[in-house]
């Protein structure tokens, strides 16, 4: 669970599991949100944005991916 602060934004390493794949990457949590769960519960946002992502544990890193929150089965911080 790697967390570092970038000014008003917190950088958090997470793993997101969907029915079709597992994504490991970084999510940025604004200071006003404080927790990853606050971001997930924001009804105004339909997607979770990850950076520096690996899919299914592969070695290749993808710079950015956006995942529809309705497809998420679980998240590990």
Secondary structure, DSSP 8 states (H G I E B T S, - for coil): --EEEETTEEEEEEEEEESS-EEEEEEEEETTT-SHHHHHT-TT--EEEEEEEEETT-S--EEEEEEEGGGEEEEE-
